[in-house]
Amino acid sequence: MPYVWRVLRRLGVGESDVEDVTQEVFIVVLRRLADFEGRSSLRTWIYGICIRTASDYRKRAHRRHERATDSPGTDIAVEDRSFAAREARAELDAILSVLDDDKRAVFVLYEIEQLDMNEVATAIGCPLQTAYSRLHAARARVVEEAQRRRQQGGES
Amino acid sequence: MSDEAPIRLIASADDPALRALLEAGRDELASDAQTVALAAKMGPLLGGGGGGGAAGGGAGPGKVLGKVAEAGALKASLWGGGALALAVVVAGVTAGVAVRQATKVEPARSTALASGIASAEAPASAAPLAPPWPGDSAEVAAVPAAKAAVASASTPTFVAAAAPDPADEVKLLQRAEDALKSDPSRALALCDEHARRYPGGLLGQESEVIAIEALTRMGKRAEAKARAHAFASHFPTSAHLGRIAKILGEDP
């Protein structure tokens, strides 16, 4: 289930916390498995659990005044990753952080996890139309923020 | 607003720089150290042998995956019904670990993985500085740890661990949780039973949270607080700390 790890990261779970949050997702999966009714695919259902768990995490992290995302270079676990890829992900997460939770979830599921829009709406538990409007808004905001950061970087 | 699903940004040529960022985001996997730590937590679900196939010299990722799927299928046949899905999920996690490890045949890392898996059954060896914890029982340590180390050092087979069936562990804790409101002292007794039967089990943290809530409901607030304190010092980054604070009515 490498996608659980990845989607939690893109939803703003800090690198040093993602292991615990992944475990939390697992526990929820275990506990709620009896409620899984097969109305969606298991994968879609687990994405839904990831979104709620990440959202709870972000609220918790905010209350504790912790950083929800780490600054680069503070974690020994990243020793063998390419620096460039790590920088790129840090930049991506910085861009995604301008979205609110609802838009971020739709954007991440569609653009990175590549679910189709019906699956996105099911995982999030919102009407399809709502998912579409969140996606449009999120894309516009992401493109705008990406450009703004590039311009800012170019000037300095 | 269009109902047509738009072309994904990752497949669009409009903004190549943004596209590169999205690709980097899509390609993220847990680092080796993180997968080892995760395997240590998830290992018991596969009977303790989940990562055993990692370092086999002749085992390609496909072969390891096959083994993992076999293990999942075996569990599924034991668990029946809804557990089928879970077994597949768990097999998926461990497959991720196994494949990544199998692509690097590197003795030091293999040993690290072995100790990671073993530490799920013998937490004491993995966290020597941590205060004593009910799960850190020595009686479960030596033999499975040695078996896991041997298996991952040379053979691509899964260790048939003598670990108890994880499905029973889940059921036991579900009974404990179900009893919380109506009979907290019974819930507490079930948590104690969990600690005895599954030292180092997957749901050790979960069990302790239930025990803390049971104590609170029984009016044993001081004891609940003491156990919450021990929990926090043993698992300082646990995702359950929020729930514990809520149980005790404290701001986390």
Interface residues (C-beta under 8 A of the other chain):
Chain A: M1 P2 V4 W5 R6 R9 R10 S16 D17 V18 E19 D20 V21 T22 Q23 E24 F26 I27 V29 L30 R31 L33 A34 F36 L42 I46 T53 D56 Y57 R60 R63 R64 I76 A77 V78 E79 D80 R81 A85 A88 R89 E91 L92 D93 I95 Y110 E111 I112 Q114 D116 M117 Q129 Y132 S133 L135 H136 R139 V142 V143 A146 Q147 R150
Chain B: M1 S2 D3 A5 P6 R8 L9 I10 D15 A17 L18 A20 L21 L22 A24 G25 R26 D27 E28 L29 A30 S31 D32 A33 Q34 A37 L38 K41 M42 G82 A83 A85 L86 V88 V89 G92 V93 G96 V170 Q174 L203 E206 T237 S238 A239 H240 G242 D251 P252
